[in-house]
Each structure stands twice: as C-alpha cells, then as structure tokens.
Amino acid sequence: MKLARFALCVSLAVIGCHSAERPDPETSPVRIGTYHAPSLVLAWYRSGQYAKELGELKAARDAAATSGDTKAVAEYERQGATQQDLAHKQLAGEAGTAEILARLGDDLPAIAKAAGVEKIVPPGTVLGDKVLFVDVTDALVERFHPDDATRKMIAEARKQPGGMHVH
C-alpha cells in the first residue's frame, strides 16, 4: 500500500513537471541582460577600435602642431585628457558606460536574443520586482576582441565588484 502511494505521488509529480501550461506573463519574471561594467570598460579602452580612434586624435593633434595651430593642439589634448579621466571614472564605477554600450548598438539585439533577454541595461538599473537579471558581460566583451592580457585584466577586475581604482 505504501509503495502504491509512493508510485502515485511520483507519477503526479512527473505529470506536473511536464505540464503543457505556459508560464503566466503576469507572474513570470522578465529576463533582462546586465553586465560587469569594469570588464566592459577594459575591453573597450584596450580594443583595436579605441586604439584607432585615439591614433586619429593624436594624428590630428600632431598635424595641428605642425601647422602651428596652438588652439587646435590644446583642444585635442583636452579631448585626450577628458577621455582618460572618463576611463578612470568608469573603472572606479563613478561614471556610466552608456556610450561604450552604444558602440555595440548594432550587435545588442543579437546578443540579447542569444542570451534570451528582453534588453540589456547598465548595472544597477532598477526595473521593478519581476525582473531576472542575466549576466551578458562575456558576450559584450567579446565584441571588442580582447587579447590575452586584456582577458587577464578582466578576470582580475571581476574579483573587485565595486570597481577598480587607477593610480
């Protein structure tokens, strides 16, 4: 008799697990992608794409210096210093990463679809109580084609969830 009850309970449990009922959208959490910001910052600022942009800024500054345009030289140097300051603040978690994320704009829908998320938002975004956050850091970072040294830096950065401080 006890064995029959046990078999009946197991059968009911299995039937319940394979139910054809769909999750209720009113009670099911919405899947939202988020990421470890310092990892994204490191991937961007160490990427070939950023190196190219920085090289163009330096070339413009050098051309201005060659032509004697001191105002333009000062402006290009200000832009470079502003970029460096922003990078430090982003690594420390004191500035957002929206413009880095925007550089991946064309790739974001594919990353979101592959991760099964509705959208990708910056860390700390408050969206309500029916949200399941999914980490999409690796997929975002890979779009910047990090080298081995960058991967090691990212692994270290992930050990410091509050952000990194640069000297």
Residue frames relative to the residue before (quaternion, step in Angstrom):
aa qw qx qy qz dx dy dz
M 1.0000 0.0000 0.0000 0.0000 0.00 0.00 0.00
K 0.6608 0.4902 -0.3115 0.4754 3.61 0.92 -0.89
L 0.6380 0.5281 -0.3221 0.4585 3.57 1.04 -0.79
A 0.6421 0.5172 -0.3229 0.4646 3.61 1.00 -0.76
R 0.6462 0.5029 -0.3220 0.4753 3.60 0.97 -0.78
F 0.6358 0.5249 -0.3260 0.4626 3.55 0.98 -0.87
A 0.6617 0.5026 -0.3065 0.4643 3.61 0.89 -0.90
L 0.6407 0.5155 -0.3202 0.4703 3.58 1.01 -0.80
C 0.6539 0.5067 -0.3130 0.4666 3.63 0.94 -0.84
V 0.6517 0.4989 -0.3154 0.4763 3.57 0.95 -0.86
S 0.6430 0.5233 -0.3248 0.4552 3.61 0.94 -0.84
L 0.6670 0.4897 -0.3029 0.4729 3.57 0.90 -0.87
A 0.6388 0.5212 -0.3307 0.4593 3.59 1.00 -0.78
V 0.6576 0.4995 -0.3098 0.4712 3.59 0.93 -0.85
I 0.6414 0.5082 -0.3254 0.4738 3.59 0.94 -0.83
G 0.6532 0.5136 -0.3134 0.4597 3.59 0.96 -0.81
C 0.6572 0.5171 -0.3135 0.4500 3.59 1.02 -0.74
H 0.7499 0.3613 -0.1976 0.5177 3.55 1.12 -0.62
S 0.2351 0.8060 -0.5068 0.1955 3.52 1.17 0.59
A 0.4480 -0.6936 0.5033 0.2547 3.55 -1.10 0.74
E 0.4514 0.6963 -0.4560 0.3217 3.59 1.25 -0.02
R 0.3564 -0.7102 0.5718 0.2038 3.54 -1.03 0.87
P 0.5730 -0.5749 0.4360 0.3887 3.59 -1.15 0.55
D 0.4729 -0.6657 0.5043 0.2808 3.53 -1.06 0.79
P 0.4033 -0.7387 0.4792 0.2492 3.63 -0.55 1.09
E 0.5995 0.5683 -0.3610 0.4329 3.58 1.18 -0.42
T 0.7803 0.3063 -0.1662 0.5193 3.59 1.08 -0.65
S 0.5865 0.5738 -0.3761 0.4304 3.63 1.21 -0.33
P 0.4761 -0.6747 0.4729 0.3075 3.57 -0.96 0.77
V 0.4268 -0.6477 0.5650 0.2811 3.54 -1.23 0.56
R 0.3385 -0.7429 0.5433 0.1961 3.57 -0.88 0.96
I 0.0198 -0.7973 0.6005 -0.0582 3.55 -0.69 1.19
G 0.3526 -0.7380 0.5392 0.2007 3.56 -0.93 0.93
T 0.0390 0.7647 -0.6429 0.0186 3.54 -1.10 0.75
Y 0.2466 -0.7965 0.5461 0.0814 3.57 -1.23 0.24
H 0.5145 -0.5883 0.5242 0.3384 3.52 -1.37 0.32
A 0.3944 -0.7842 0.4335 0.2038 3.55 -0.25 1.33
P 0.6630 0.4964 -0.3500 0.4376 3.68 0.77 -0.79
S 0.6083 0.5455 -0.3574 0.4524 3.61 1.06 -0.61
L 0.6577 0.4965 -0.3013 0.4797 3.55 0.97 -0.87
V 0.6330 0.5336 -0.3265 0.4560 3.59 0.98 -0.82
L 0.6681 0.4913 -0.3027 0.4697 3.59 0.86 -0.92
A 0.6497 0.5229 -0.3210 0.4487 3.57 0.91 -0.88
W 0.6773 0.4962 -0.2941 0.4566 3.60 0.94 -0.87
Y 0.7550 0.4211 -0.2394 0.4421 3.57 0.62 -1.12
R 0.6980 0.4030 -0.2772 0.5230 3.60 1.23 -0.23
S 0.4873 0.6871 -0.4189 0.3392 3.58 1.26 0.17
G 0.6235 -0.5287 0.4306 0.3826 3.53 -1.29 0.35
Q 0.6129 0.5597 -0.3394 0.4425 3.57 1.06 -0.75
Y 0.6770 0.4594 -0.2984 0.4915 3.59 0.91 -0.86
A 0.6190 0.5444 -0.3482 0.4464 3.60 0.97 -0.79
K 0.6375 0.5183 -0.3244 0.4688 3.58 1.03 -0.78
E 0.6667 0.4979 -0.3022 0.4650 3.60 0.90 -0.93
L 0.6586 0.4955 -0.3052 0.4771 3.58 0.97 -0.84
G 0.6253 0.5381 -0.3259 0.4618 3.58 1.04 -0.77
E 0.6443 0.5113 -0.3153 0.4733 3.58 1.02 -0.79
L 0.6341 0.5195 -0.3236 0.4725 3.59 1.03 -0.78
K 0.6632 0.4944 -0.3010 0.4745 3.58 0.94 -0.88
A 0.6429 0.5185 -0.3244 0.4610 3.60 0.97 -0.81
A 0.6454 0.5063 -0.3184 0.4752 3.58 1.00 -0.79
R 0.6375 0.5154 -0.3226 0.4731 3.58 1.00 -0.80
D 0.6697 0.5010 -0.2996 0.4591 3.59 0.92 -0.91
A 0.6388 0.5176 -0.3228 0.4688 3.58 1.02 -0.79
A 0.6451 0.5067 -0.3169 0.4760 3.57 1.02 -0.79
A 0.6416 0.5164 -0.3245 0.4652 3.59 1.00 -0.78
T 0.6446 0.5286 -0.3127 0.4552 3.58 1.00 -0.84
S 0.7187 0.4267 -0.2419 0.4928 3.56 1.02 -0.79
G 0.5164 -0.6780 0.3941 0.3441 3.58 1.27 -0.06
D 0.4558 0.6827 -0.4489 0.3530 3.59 1.26 0.33
T 0.1696 -0.8439 0.5030 0.0772 3.57 0.21 1.29
K 0.5937 0.5618 -0.3680 0.4433 3.60 1.13 -0.59
A 0.6705 0.4868 -0.2938 0.4766 3.57 0.94 -0.92
V 0.6135 0.5400 -0.3492 0.4584 3.60 0.98 -0.80
A 0.6668 0.5025 -0.3013 0.4605 3.58 0.86 -0.94
E 0.6515 0.5154 -0.3151 0.4590 3.59 0.98 -0.82
Y 0.6629 0.4906 -0.3099 0.4731 3.61 0.91 -0.87
E 0.6540 0.4967 -0.3187 0.4733 3.59 0.98 -0.75
R 0.6132 0.5334 -0.3410 0.4724 3.59 1.08 -0.69
Q 0.6453 0.5198 -0.3158 0.4622 3.58 0.97 -0.88
G 0.6538 0.5136 -0.3099 0.4611 3.58 0.96 -0.86
A 0.6657 0.4965 -0.2966 0.4715 3.56 0.94 -0.89
T 0.6289 0.5307 -0.3264 0.4650 3.57 1.05 -0.77
Q 0.6436 0.5155 -0.3207 0.4661 3.59 0.97 -0.82
Q 0.6643 0.5009 -0.3074 0.4619 3.57 0.91 -0.89
D 0.6454 0.5142 -0.3160 0.4682 3.59 0.96 -0.85
L 0.6456 0.5163 -0.3152 0.4661 3.57 0.97 -0.85
A 0.6372 0.5299 -0.3302 0.4518 3.60 0.92 -0.88
H 0.6590 0.5036 -0.3089 0.4655 3.59 0.92 -0.88
K 0.6648 0.4931 -0.3034 0.4721 3.58 0.95 -0.86
Q 0.6405 0.5159 -0.3291 0.4640 3.60 1.00 -0.77
L 0.6499 0.5123 -0.3204 0.4609 3.60 0.94 -0.81
A 0.7056 0.4530 -0.2570 0.4805 3.56 1.03 -0.77
G 0.4993 -0.6647 0.4225 0.3610 3.58 1.26 -0.15
E 0.5154 0.6560 -0.4015 0.3779 3.57 1.25 0.34
A 0.7501 0.2235 -0.1622 0.6009 3.59 1.29 -0.08
G 0.5382 -0.6568 0.4387 0.2941 3.54 -1.13 0.70
T 0.4081 -0.7159 0.5246 0.2136 3.52 -1.33 0.23
A 0.2622 0.8174 -0.4862 0.1635 3.58 1.23 0.32
E 0.6864 0.4785 -0.3169 0.4467 3.62 0.90 -0.80
I 0.6011 0.5192 -0.3684 0.4832 3.61 1.13 -0.48
L 0.6464 0.5116 -0.3103 0.4734 3.57 0.93 -0.90
A 0.6337 0.5422 -0.3288 0.4432 3.59 1.02 -0.80
R 0.5979 0.5679 -0.3615 0.4351 3.62 1.12 -0.56
L 0.6857 0.4383 -0.2676 0.5158 3.56 1.24 -0.39
G 0.2242 0.8525 -0.4569 0.1192 3.55 1.32 0.13
D 0.7104 0.4506 -0.2701 0.4684 3.59 0.82 -0.93
D 0.6906 0.4764 -0.2713 0.4717 3.58 1.16 -0.57
L 0.5273 0.6906 -0.3949 0.2985 3.59 1.14 -0.55
P 0.6556 0.5013 -0.3541 0.4399 3.65 0.83 -0.75
A 0.6626 0.4957 -0.3122 0.4666 3.61 0.97 -0.78
I 0.6329 0.5151 -0.3289 0.4753 3.59 1.02 -0.78
A 0.6562 0.5106 -0.3087 0.4620 3.58 0.92 -0.91
K 0.6636 0.5073 -0.3102 0.4539 3.58 0.90 -0.91
A 0.6613 0.5110 -0.3061 0.4559 3.59 0.91 -0.91
A 0.7099 0.4364 -0.2494 0.4934 3.58 1.07 -0.73
G 0.4155 -0.7243 0.4591 0.3032 3.59 1.25 -0.22
V 0.5084 0.6323 -0.4317 0.3941 3.57 1.05 0.76
E 0.5829 -0.5993 0.4347 0.3347 3.54 -1.24 0.56
K 0.7698 -0.1424 0.1317 0.6081 3.55 1.00 -0.91
I 0.3824 -0.6863 0.5676 0.2461 3.53 -1.37 0.18
V 0.0460 -0.8109 0.5825 -0.0325 3.55 -0.79 1.07
P 0.6021 -0.5558 0.4213 0.3886 3.59 -1.20 0.45
P 0.6202 -0.5422 0.4041 0.3977 3.59 -1.17 0.52
G 0.7877 0.3327 -0.2509 0.4536 3.53 -1.13 0.70
T 0.4476 0.6793 -0.4635 0.3514 3.58 1.27 0.02
V 0.2444 -0.7677 0.5783 0.1282 3.57 -0.82 1.00
L 0.0294 -0.8412 0.5383 -0.0404 3.55 -0.63 1.15
G 0.7104 -0.3973 0.2735 0.5126 3.58 1.17 -0.02
D 0.6211 -0.5947 0.3847 0.3357 3.52 -1.31 0.03
K 0.6824 0.4465 -0.3020 0.4937 3.62 1.18 -0.10
V 0.4423 0.6755 -0.4492 0.3826 3.54 0.90 1.04
L 0.1406 -0.7400 0.6529 0.0803 3.52 -1.06 0.87
F 0.2348 -0.7870 0.5570 0.1238 3.59 -0.49 1.18
V 0.1331 -0.7714 0.6213 0.0356 3.54 -0.99 0.96
D 0.3812 -0.7373 0.5133 0.2184 3.59 -0.77 1.03
V 0.0468 -0.8057 0.5902 -0.0175 3.58 -0.66 1.17
T 0.2266 0.8235 -0.4954 0.1585 3.58 1.26 0.38
D 0.6905 0.4973 -0.3045 0.4280 3.59 0.71 -1.04
A 0.6578 0.5098 -0.3160 0.4555 3.59 0.92 -0.83
L 0.6516 0.4996 -0.3148 0.4762 3.60 1.02 -0.75
V 0.6591 0.5263 -0.3008 0.4451 3.56 0.87 -1.02
E 0.6541 0.5466 -0.3195 0.4140 3.58 0.90 -0.91
R 0.5939 0.5840 -0.3658 0.4153 3.60 1.10 -0.55
F 0.6848 0.4454 -0.2811 0.5036 3.60 1.25 -0.35
H 0.3865 -0.7758 0.4358 0.2424 3.61 1.34 0.21
P 0.0345 0.8463 -0.5306 0.0321 3.61 0.68 1.05
D 0.4038 -0.6775 0.5548 0.2650 3.55 -1.16 0.67
D 0.7331 -0.4326 0.2845 0.4411 3.57 -1.30 0.11
A 0.6349 0.5282 -0.3386 0.4508 3.61 0.97 -0.79
T 0.6528 0.5015 -0.3118 0.4744 3.59 0.99 -0.81
R 0.6245 0.5382 -0.3376 0.4543 3.58 0.99 -0.79
K 0.6457 0.5075 -0.3191 0.4730 3.60 0.99 -0.80
M 0.6478 0.5105 -0.3195 0.4666 3.58 0.97 -0.83
I 0.6435 0.5177 -0.3171 0.4662 3.57 1.00 -0.81
A 0.6299 0.5273 -0.3378 0.4593 3.59 0.98 -0.80
E 0.6604 0.4870 -0.3041 0.4840 3.60 1.00 -0.78
A 0.6388 0.5375 -0.3260 0.4437 3.58 0.98 -0.83
R 0.6440 0.5396 -0.3262 0.4331 3.59 1.01 -0.75
K 0.6035 0.5464 -0.3516 0.4621 3.57 1.24 -0.34
Q 0.7136 0.3717 -0.2174 0.5526 3.57 1.32 -0.30
P 0.1598 -0.8581 0.4796 0.0905 3.60 0.39 1.21
G 0.6583 0.5313 -0.3152 0.4300 3.61 1.13 -0.49
G 0.6471 -0.4834 0.3358 0.4847 3.58 1.24 -0.10
M 0.4250 -0.6913 0.5331 0.2395 3.52 -1.31 0.39
H 0.2483 -0.7481 0.5917 0.1690 3.54 -1.13 0.59
V 0.2201 -0.7782 0.5823 0.0828 3.52 -0.84 1.09
H 0.4404 -0.7045 0.4969 0.2506 3.56 -0.95 0.89
